[in-house]
């Protein structure tokens, strides 16, 4: 994870590339770097291996996860609409169908990412400890499970499609 982040941060966007998407991805990377130790502290505290209040650390990790999902959704929407603009430009110029097919595949991948991030975000808000904030603490277990299943299935579908292409 650290190696991937070092690679990301050492390769800033080149001229003409989307700097906002890069910054949003940078925020996601930093948030997930924070999330992991917070969650591990919560787990270890829950097992009484650390003398901390595990509920507090689980809350902190939930807040960081929710923030990471918000940034991921914003980045994914930005990328998706960028792909749509490029497809529209290709159609206007009457470009080759190979480029259109590649953009269509990119668009599908981004939609799967957006589906996964959004359903995870729906669950993250449900897990928030603020009853009355949006839909926090209102879902029955089956609904939480359904959203989790959808997010996981979208992620697995992305992996399957990636291995099928290579």
Residue frames as qw, qx, qy, qz and C-alpha x, y, z in Angstrom:
[[0.000, 0.887, 0.463, 0.000, 0.00, 0.00, 0.00],
 [0.286, -0.815, 0.110, 0.492, 2.77, 2.41, 0.89],
 [0.424, -0.151, 0.608, 0.654, 4.67, 1.51, -2.30],
 [0.239, 0.607, 0.663, 0.368, 1.58, 2.18, -4.42],
 [0.112, -0.945, -0.262, 0.162, 1.08, 5.53, -2.69],
 [0.398, -0.599, 0.326, 0.614, 4.71, 6.49, -3.19],
 [0.375, 0.176, 0.682, 0.603, 4.31, 5.67, -6.87],
 [0.091, 0.811, 0.556, 0.156, 1.11, 7.75, -7.05],
 [0.222, -0.928, -0.087, 0.285, 2.60, 10.77, -5.30],
 [0.434, -0.464, 0.445, 0.631, 5.85, 10.65, -7.29],
 [0.244, 0.227, 0.695, 0.637, 3.92, 10.81, -10.59],
 [0.209, 0.522, 0.341, -0.753, 1.86, 14.00, -10.53],
 [0.608, 0.633, 0.478, -0.040, -0.51, 14.63, -13.44],
 [0.449, -0.008, 0.392, 0.803, 1.10, 15.75, -16.66],
 [0.187, 0.311, -0.066, -0.929, -0.02, 18.79, -18.58],
 [0.498, 0.031, -0.527, -0.688, -3.50, 18.19, -19.95],
 [0.422, -0.215, -0.878, 0.072, -4.38, 15.48, -17.42],
 [0.456, -0.706, -0.325, -0.434, -7.15, 15.96, -14.87],
 [0.209, 0.369, -0.589, 0.688, -5.59, 17.48, -11.75],
 [0.584, -0.329, 0.219, -0.709, -8.83, 17.36, -9.76],
 [0.951, -0.040, -0.246, -0.184, -9.13, 13.59, -10.24],
 [0.622, 0.306, -0.545, 0.470, -5.48, 13.24, -9.19],
 [0.106, -0.393, 0.467, -0.785, -6.08, 15.29, -6.03],
 [0.793, -0.235, 0.050, -0.559, -9.22, 13.33, -5.18],
 [0.918, 0.083, -0.383, 0.065, -7.33, 10.06, -5.64],
 [0.351, 0.393, -0.554, 0.644, -4.54, 11.45, -3.45],
 [0.452, -0.375, 0.324, -0.741, -7.10, 12.21, -0.74],
 [0.936, -0.090, -0.155, -0.304, -8.51, 8.68, -1.03],
 [0.747, 0.261, -0.514, 0.330, -5.01, 7.21, -0.71],
 [0.068, 0.396, -0.532, 0.745, -4.21, 9.26, 2.40],
 [0.665, -0.295, 0.160, -0.667, -7.57, 8.45, 3.98],
 [0.958, -0.016, -0.259, -0.122, -7.09, 4.72, 3.46],
 [0.534, 0.341, -0.568, 0.525, -3.57, 4.98, 4.88],
 [0.241, -0.356, 0.452, -0.781, -5.17, 6.46, 8.01],
 [0.815, -0.161, -0.121, -0.542, -8.06, 3.99, 8.03],
 [0.812, 0.119, -0.568, 0.067, -5.96, 0.85, 8.31],
 [0.329, 0.164, -0.680, 0.634, -4.10, 1.64, 11.55],
 [0.426, -0.220, 0.248, -0.842, -7.25, 3.10, 13.10],
 [0.864, -0.074, -0.251, -0.430, -9.15, -0.09, 12.42],
 [0.708, 0.141, -0.635, 0.275, -6.29, -2.24, 13.68],
 [0.014, 0.244, -0.557, 0.793, -6.15, -0.26, 16.91],
 [0.665, -0.161, 0.058, -0.727, -9.92, -0.79, 17.26],
 [0.875, 0.029, -0.460, -0.152, -9.58, -4.55, 16.71],
 [0.524, 0.184, -0.655, 0.512, -6.70, -4.87, 19.16],
 [0.219, -0.234, 0.415, -0.851, -8.59, -2.79, 21.71],
 [0.791, -0.115, -0.169, -0.577, -11.66, -4.97, 21.21],
 [0.855, 0.034, -0.507, 0.099, -9.51, -8.01, 22.02],
 [0.586, -0.809, 0.042, -0.016, -8.19, -6.20, 25.12],
 [0.827, 0.074, 0.006, 0.558, -4.64, -6.27, 23.73],
 [0.239, 0.344, -0.054, 0.907, -4.55, -2.46, 23.83],
 [0.159, -0.443, -0.669, 0.575, -5.99, -0.41, 26.71],
 [0.122, 0.063, -0.170, -0.976, -8.21, 1.84, 24.55],
 [0.543, 0.376, 0.493, -0.567, -11.94, 2.24, 24.05],
 [0.357, 0.070, 0.799, 0.478, -12.53, 0.12, 20.94],
 [0.269, 0.755, 0.596, -0.041, -15.88, 1.79, 20.14],
 [0.017, -0.884, 0.077, 0.460, -14.15, 5.16, 19.84],
 [0.230, -0.446, 0.676, 0.539, -11.50, 3.77, 17.45],
 [0.352, 0.367, 0.825, 0.246, -14.13, 1.96, 15.36],
 [0.186, 0.884, 0.353, -0.243, -15.99, 5.30, 15.08],
 [0.111, -0.754, 0.361, 0.538, -12.81, 7.05, 13.95],
 [0.292, -0.125, 0.822, 0.473, -12.18, 4.41, 11.31],
 [0.311, 0.621, 0.719, 0.027, -15.81, 4.68, 10.17],
 [0.103, 0.903, 0.089, -0.408, -15.49, 8.45, 9.74],
 [0.157, -0.570, 0.598, 0.541, -12.31, 8.04, 7.71],
 [0.339, 0.175, 0.878, 0.290, -13.87, 5.28, 5.57],
 [0.274, 0.785, 0.533, -0.155, -16.93, 7.45, 4.90],
 [0.026, 0.851, -0.190, -0.489, -14.72, 10.39, 3.88],
 [0.257, -0.314, 0.779, 0.479, -12.71, 8.11, 1.57],
 [0.350, 0.435, 0.818, 0.137, -15.92, 6.87, -0.04],
 [0.204, 0.883, 0.255, -0.336, -17.15, 10.43, -0.61],
 [0.053, -0.712, 0.478, 0.512, -13.87, 11.33, -2.32],
 [0.328, -0.045, 0.883, 0.332, -14.01, 8.09, -4.34],
 [0.359, 0.660, 0.657, -0.061, -17.55, 8.82, -5.53],
 [0.140, 0.898, -0.016, -0.417, -16.61, 12.38, -6.50],
 [0.159, -0.528, 0.683, 0.479, -13.55, 11.17, -8.42],
 [0.372, 0.184, 0.888, 0.197, -15.48, 8.37, -10.09],
 [0.340, 0.794, 0.458, -0.209, -18.21, 10.77, -11.23],
 [0.044, 0.835, -0.282, -0.471, -15.59, 13.15, -12.61],
 [0.238, -0.296, 0.832, 0.404, -13.86, 10.36, -14.53],
 [0.400, 0.434, 0.807, 0.013, -17.19, 9.00, -15.81],
 [0.308, 0.872, 0.254, -0.282, -18.32, 12.36, -17.16],
 [0.078, -0.701, 0.523, 0.478, -14.87, 12.88, -18.70],
 [0.347, -0.002, 0.891, 0.294, -15.24, 9.58, -20.54],
 [0.379, 0.679, 0.619, -0.111, -18.67, 10.63, -21.77],
 [0.148, 0.881, -0.101, -0.437, -17.24, 13.92, -23.09],
 [0.170, -0.475, 0.741, 0.444, -14.47, 12.06, -24.93],
 [0.392, 0.280, 0.866, 0.136, -16.99, 9.62, -26.44],
 [0.327, 0.827, 0.373, -0.263, -19.17, 12.49, -27.60],
 [0.029, 0.788, -0.387, -0.478, -16.13, 14.16, -29.20],
 [0.291, -0.187, 0.870, 0.352, -15.23, 10.92, -31.00],
 [0.392, 0.538, 0.747, -0.014, -18.77, 10.54, -32.28],
 [0.213, 0.890, 0.096, -0.393, -18.77, 14.13, -33.48],
 [0.005, -0.690, 0.585, 0.426, -15.47, 13.64, -35.30],
 [0.903, 0.305, -0.124, -0.277, -16.51, 10.25, -36.65],
 [0.085, -0.643, 0.760, -0.043, -13.42, 8.52, -35.18],
 [0.450, 0.188, -0.863, -0.137, -12.60, 4.83, -35.38],
 [0.781, -0.400, -0.264, -0.400, -14.79, 2.30, -33.65],
 [0.729, -0.017, -0.544, 0.416, -11.83, 0.82, -31.70],
 [0.123, 0.222, -0.365, 0.896, -11.48, 4.04, -29.71],
 [0.572, -0.324, -0.091, -0.748, -15.23, 4.07, -29.08],
 [0.855, -0.196, -0.474, -0.073, -15.15, 0.47, -27.85],
 [0.535, 0.077, -0.527, 0.656, -12.24, 1.22, -25.51],
 [0.148, -0.255, 0.235, -0.926, -14.09, 4.21, -24.08],
 [0.736, -0.291, -0.291, -0.537, -17.26, 2.14, -23.71],
 [0.790, -0.129, -0.549, 0.242, -15.28, -0.42, -21.67],
 [0.273, 0.145, -0.421, 0.853, -13.76, 2.35, -19.53],
 [0.420, -0.317, -0.028, -0.850, -17.24, 3.76, -18.98],
 [0.825, -0.271, -0.431, -0.246, -18.56, 0.37, -17.85],
 [0.645, -0.023, -0.543, 0.537, -15.63, -0.07, -15.46],
 [0.030, 0.212, -0.285, 0.935, -16.23, 3.36, -13.97],
 [0.624, -0.335, -0.203, -0.676, -19.94, 2.61, -13.54],
 [0.820, -0.214, -0.524, 0.087, -19.05, -0.58, -11.65],
 [0.414, 0.069, -0.454, 0.786, -16.69, 1.43, -9.43],
 [0.257, -0.288, 0.053, -0.921, -19.38, 4.02, -8.85],
 [0.765, -0.322, -0.395, -0.394, -21.90, 1.30, -7.95],
 [0.738, -0.134, -0.541, 0.380, -19.48, -0.26, -5.48],
 [0.228, 0.127, -0.338, 0.904, -18.52, 3.07, -3.85],
 [0.407, -0.326, -0.107, -0.847, -22.12, 4.24, -3.64],
 [0.799, -0.344, -0.434, -0.236, -23.48, 1.07, -2.05],
 [0.627, -0.090, -0.500, 0.591, -20.57, 1.06, 0.41],
 [0.016, 0.230, -0.173, 0.958, -21.34, 4.71, 1.19],
 [0.616, -0.404, -0.305, -0.604, -24.99, 3.85, 1.82],
 [0.813, -0.308, -0.470, 0.150, -23.85, 1.28, 4.37],
 [0.453, 0.094, -0.364, 0.808, -21.27, 3.63, 5.88],
 [0.255, -0.367, 0.034, -0.894, -23.92, 6.26, 6.56],
 [0.771, -0.382, -0.378, -0.342, -26.16, 3.58, 8.05],
 [0.767, -0.163, -0.466, 0.410, -23.33, 2.62, 10.44],
 [0.141, 0.467, -0.237, 0.840, -22.81, 6.20, 11.65],
 [0.284, -0.304, -0.775, 0.476, -23.68, 6.66, 15.33],
 [0.135, 0.146, 0.146, -0.969, -25.87, 9.74, 14.72],
 [0.170, 0.485, 0.858, 0.015, -29.46, 8.51, 14.70],
 [0.196, 0.852, 0.358, -0.328, -31.51, 10.91, 12.60],
 [0.032, -0.662, 0.446, 0.601, -28.58, 11.91, 10.33],
 [0.421, 0.291, -0.657, -0.553, -29.71, 10.99, 6.83],
 [0.863, -0.117, -0.344, -0.350, -30.55, 7.26, 7.16],
 [0.172, 0.450, -0.782, 0.396, -28.09, 6.46, 9.96],
 [0.128, -0.063, 0.894, -0.424, -29.03, 3.39, 12.01],
 [0.630, 0.206, 0.176, -0.728, -32.29, 2.77, 10.17],
 [0.618, 0.299, -0.620, -0.379, -31.58, -0.25, 7.95],
 [0.917, -0.247, 0.243, -0.199, -32.52, -3.77, 8.97],
 [0.532, -0.456, 0.658, 0.276, -29.76, -6.36, 8.73],
 [0.697, 0.357, 0.586, 0.209, -31.00, -7.76, 5.40],
 [0.365, 0.924, 0.105, 0.045, -30.77, -4.35, 3.72],
 [0.238, -0.830, 0.480, 0.157, -27.25, -3.75, 5.01],
 [0.650, -0.155, 0.712, 0.215, -26.31, -7.20, 3.74],
 [0.632, 0.634, 0.430, 0.112, -27.88, -6.54, 0.35],
 [0.200, 0.967, -0.154, -0.023, -25.93, -3.31, -0.13],
 [0.415, -0.639, 0.628, 0.156, -22.73, -5.03, 0.99],
 [0.728, 0.156, 0.646, 0.166, -23.39, -7.88, -1.43],
 [0.523, 0.825, 0.207, 0.060, -23.93, -5.45, -4.32],
 [0.040, -0.920, 0.381, 0.082, -20.70, -3.60, -3.52],
 [0.544, -0.403, 0.719, 0.157, -18.74, -6.85, -3.30],
 [0.722, 0.399, 0.556, 0.105, -20.30, -8.27, -6.45],
 [0.388, 0.921, -0.016, -0.012, -19.43, -5.11, -8.42],
 [0.211, -0.789, 0.568, 0.103, -15.83, -5.36, -7.20],
 [0.649, -0.120, 0.740, 0.128, -15.60, -9.05, -8.09],
 [0.657, 0.656, 0.371, 0.025, -17.09, -8.35, -11.52],
 [0.181, 0.938, -0.282, -0.087, -14.41, -5.72, -12.14],
 [0.398, -0.545, 0.728, 0.122, -11.70, -8.22, -11.20],
 [0.718, 0.226, 0.656, 0.053, -13.23, -10.91, -13.42],
 [0.544, 0.825, 0.153, -0.020, -13.47, -8.55, -16.38],
 [0.023, -0.876, 0.468, 0.113, -9.86, -7.41, -15.88],
 [0.506, -0.335, 0.784, 0.133, -8.54, -10.99, -15.82],
 [0.703, 0.468, 0.535, -0.013, -10.65, -11.90, -18.84],
 [0.393, 0.910, -0.079, -0.105, -9.09, -9.06, -20.89],
 [0.069, -0.773, 0.626, 0.077, -5.52, -10.12, -20.14]]
